[in-house]
Every structure is written in structure tokens, then in C-alpha cells.
Amino acid sequence: MNGVMLSQGLRSPMRHLAGLRRAKAISTSIVHNETIFVKNNDEFVNKVMNNDKPVIVNFHAEWCEPCKILTPKLKELIEPLNNLDLAVVDVEDNAELVHTFEVKAVPAVIAIRNGLIVDKFIGLVDADMINNLIDRMSGKKKDGA
């Protein structure tokens, strides 16, 4: 897809992806969360951008040693929650999403609520930072608290 500008603002990538395709809501009877392994842009739009729940998106790579620590930890912390989803994006298979979200290093984590980026961090951060992000996104802790 040409025309993706790398100098877009923090929220602009969501507008760009929103224009790709508006998906209908997917109804599901699953109560617990499953980790979404994003395979392409359409799946990202359908399962992340159009998700009623907040989503923590983990950009990772198989060759990335810190990713091998962070990805299982995020799964362990998020999968038991019923009001927050985890999406895993392999940077090797999703170059367009990497460019759209200006991912320069892995692991990179972005938090999306209502189709907007509300927080992000890069690298293997301490457990408190991960837990605080999950608590804020799942509603256990108010933003700014």
C-alpha cells in the first residue's frame, strides 16, 4: 500500500487502517480471551481496531531474545482477563503494519482502545510497567492513577 506516511501523528495510523475496510462486528460466545495472532491487515482491522475491548498489541519476532520473555508473560497476564485482548504481530510477516505503526525495534507494545493508540512502550520493560499498563487497560486502575 503506497501513501503511508512515516511522519504521521500517534493516532493517524488508526485512521489509515480504518479506511482499509470496515468490518462487521464478530459475535462470539467465548468468555475467556484467546491471543490473536495477526496474520494480515484485514485481520488486524477486524480483531484489533474494531474490537469492543481494549487490545494490547505486541510486535515481536522469532529471532528476538527479549520477545521470547515478553510474549509469554503478556499471554500469561492477559489471557485470564475477560475485558482485555492480546494481539501478537510477527514483524517478519506484517511489514505494512510495522511501517504504519512506525515500529523501529522489537519488542514494541501498543495499547489500543476504541481504535486509538492510548499507550506504548518499546523493549523489555520492568514488571511494574507491564502490570500498570494491563491494569489501566483492563479498568483495574484509572488512567493517570
C-alpha positions as CSV (number, residue, x, y, z in Angstrom):
1,M,0.0,0.0,0.0
2,N,1.6,3.2,-1.1
3,G,1.0,6.5,0.5
4,V,1.6,5.5,4.1
5,M,3.5,8.5,5.5
6,L,6.0,7.7,8.2
7,S,5.6,11.2,9.8
8,Q,2.0,10.6,10.8
9,G,0.9,11.5,14.3
10,L,0.3,9.0,17.0
11,R,-3.3,8.4,16.1
12,S,-3.1,8.7,12.4
13,P,-2.2,5.0,11.7
14,M,-5.6,4.1,13.1
15,R,-7.4,6.4,10.6
16,H,-5.3,4.9,7.8
17,L,-6.2,1.3,8.8
18,A,-9.8,2.2,9.4
19,G,-10.1,3.2,5.8
20,L,-8.9,-0.2,4.6
21,R,-12.2,-1.9,5.4
22,R,-15.0,-1.5,7.9
23,A,-15.7,-4.9,9.3
24,K,-19.0,-6.1,10.8
25,A,-18.9,-7.0,14.4
26,I,-17.9,-10.6,15.0
27,S,-20.1,-12.2,17.6
28,T,-18.6,-14.9,19.8
29,S,-19.6,-16.8,22.8
30,I,-16.1,-17.3,24.1
31,V,-15.9,-16.0,27.6
32,H,-12.1,-16.2,28.2
33,N,-9.7,-14.5,25.9
34,E,-7.6,-16.1,23.3
35,T,-4.5,-14.5,22.0
36,I,-5.0,-13.1,18.5
37,F,-2.1,-14.0,16.2
38,V,-2.4,-11.3,13.5
39,K,-1.8,-12.7,10.0
40,N,-2.6,-9.7,7.8
41,N,-4.0,-6.2,7.7
42,D,-7.6,-7.3,7.4
43,E,-7.4,-9.4,10.5
44,F,-5.8,-6.5,12.3
45,V,-8.7,-4.2,11.4
46,N,-11.3,-6.8,12.3
47,K,-9.9,-8.1,15.5
48,V,-8.0,-5.2,16.9
49,M,-9.3,-1.9,15.6
50,N,-13.0,-3.0,15.6
51,N,-12.7,-4.8,18.9
52,D,-15.1,-3.6,21.6
53,K,-12.5,-4.4,24.2
54,P,-9.1,-2.7,24.6
55,V,-6.3,-4.6,22.9
56,I,-2.6,-4.7,23.8
57,V,-0.7,-5.3,20.6
58,N,2.7,-7.0,20.9
59,F,5.0,-6.6,17.9
60,H,7.6,-9.3,18.1
61,A,10.0,-11.5,16.1
62,E,11.1,-15.1,16.5
63,W,14.8,-14.1,16.5
64,C,14.3,-11.5,19.2
65,E,15.5,-12.8,22.6
66,P,13.6,-10.2,24.7
67,C,10.4,-11.1,22.8
68,K,10.8,-14.7,24.0
69,I,10.4,-13.4,27.5
70,L,7.8,-10.7,27.0
71,T,5.3,-12.5,24.7
72,P,4.7,-15.5,27.1
73,K,4.5,-13.0,30.0
74,L,1.8,-10.9,28.3
75,K,-0.1,-14.0,27.4
76,E,0.0,-15.2,31.0
77,L,-1.2,-11.9,32.4
78,I,-3.9,-11.1,29.7
79,E,-5.5,-14.4,28.8
80,P,-7.3,-14.8,32.1
81,L,-8.9,-11.4,31.8
82,N,-12.3,-11.1,30.1
83,N,-12.2,-7.4,29.3
84,L,-8.8,-7.1,27.5
85,D,-7.3,-8.9,24.5
86,L,-3.8,-9.5,23.4
87,A,-2.8,-9.4,19.7
88,V,0.6,-10.7,18.6
89,V,2.1,-9.3,15.4
90,D,5.2,-11.0,13.9
91,V,7.2,-8.2,12.3
92,E,8.6,-10.5,9.7
93,D,5.1,-11.3,8.3
94,N,3.5,-7.9,8.6
95,A,5.7,-5.3,7.1
96,E,2.8,-2.9,6.4
97,L,1.7,-2.9,10.0
98,V,5.3,-2.3,11.1
99,H,5.5,0.7,8.8
100,T,2.0,2.0,9.7
101,F,2.8,1.9,13.4
102,E,6.4,3.1,13.0
103,V,7.9,0.1,14.8
104,K,11.6,0.6,14.9
105,A,12.6,-2.1,17.4
106,V,11.1,-5.2,18.9
107,P,9.5,-5.9,21.2
108,A,7.2,-3.0,20.8
109,V,3.9,-2.9,22.6
110,I,1.0,-0.6,21.8
111,A,-2.3,-0.3,23.7
112,I,-5.4,0.4,21.6
113,R,-8.8,1.5,23.0
114,N,-11.7,2.4,20.7
115,G,-9.5,2.3,17.7
116,L,-6.9,4.8,19.1
117,I,-3.4,4.3,20.4
118,V,-3.5,5.2,24.1
119,D,-0.1,4.0,25.3
120,K,3.0,2.2,24.1
121,F,6.5,1.0,25.2
122,I,9.5,-0.4,23.4
123,G,11.8,-3.1,24.7
124,L,11.7,-5.4,27.7
125,V,10.4,-3.1,30.5
126,D,10.1,-3.9,34.2
127,A,7.2,-5.9,35.5
128,D,5.6,-2.9,37.2
129,M,5.3,-1.1,33.9
130,I,3.7,-4.1,32.2
131,N,1.3,-4.6,35.1
132,N,0.3,-0.9,35.3
133,L,-0.5,-0.9,31.6
134,I,-2.6,-4.0,31.9
135,D,-4.4,-2.7,34.9
136,R,-5.1,0.6,33.2
137,M,-6.3,-1.1,30.0
138,S,-8.5,-3.6,31.8
139,G,-10.1,-0.9,34.0
140,K,-8.5,-2.0,37.3
141,K,-6.7,1.3,37.6
142,K,-7.8,4.6,36.2
143,D,-5.6,6.4,33.7
144,G,-3.3,8.8,35.5
145,A,-3.6,7.0,38.8
